[in-house]
Amino acid sequence: MTEQDPDWQYGYGADGDVLVRYRLGEREGRPWADQLEVVDPHAGLAAQVAYVRSELAGWVVSGPVGLGEELVRQGSTVLRHGHTMERKLTGAAPAGGWGAWAGTPLRAGFRVVPCDRPAEELAPGSLAAFGPGHPDHHPEDAENARSAVQRLAELLAGEVIGPLLPSSALVVDDADRVVAGAVLTDWDGMPWIAHVFRHPAHGYPGLGADLLRRTVADVALAGRTAIGLAVTEGNRARRLYEEMGFTVTRSSLTVIVP
């Protein structure tokens, strides 16, 4: 008998044994089986697919890439192919120590401010950063800016991933416009980079990276041991994260099951 964790939901195979487990949430207005993983080591792909198609029909499912690819072959729709990345913060400080990152300078005319502004002020920069062609582009946001504001408002309110952390920060220009941001939340006890962006029109390549170094250093100096994030397959920012010491800990495919 598999010992069950109350934070997880469990699914059973035809033999009555635990087949999969997942965290229950909501996404795209549908129930969401997030972080789905196979518990029964002897369960083949066919059994996994059969369970998802019969018990989770109409759901959003995030799970192993192989399972997601087979579900797609059988009619599911891809929402995201992503990777979870993590950086250890103990015993792995950058050259010069965390103080060097914390003091990363910004170009004249820009300054770092707390992440305490309304979503309406973050939305223009965020929308521009994830325009058409970006793997995280949301066409509905381009058609209706209010949907982008709503997404950001829910994130800032702690309704999506977890409560906002004080290491979150924004960058404003000399006109006090938000041109970059790093929104950090608490995800099950781990500091999580939930959203990072830079407005491309303001001509400062590297501003997002500078801000990210400062916020990661702030988390490390606060005594936290690790920090995580998720990146979509094909997002060029993954190279930056790897250069900053993040490594992939998990890959998953998120699909809508018909």
Protein Blocks (a to p, Z undefined) as FASTA:
>chain_A
ZZddfkbccdddfkopafbdcddddeehiacdehiacfblmbcfklmmmmmmmmmgoiac
dddfklmmmmmmnopacfbdcddddddfehpacehijmlmmmoccdehiacdddfbcfkl
mmmmmmmmmgghiakbcfklmmmmmlmmmmmmmmmnopmnoccdfkbccdddfkopafbd
cddddeehiacdfbccddfklopghklmmmmmmmmmmmmmnopabdcddddehiaklmmm
mmnopacfbdcdddddZZ
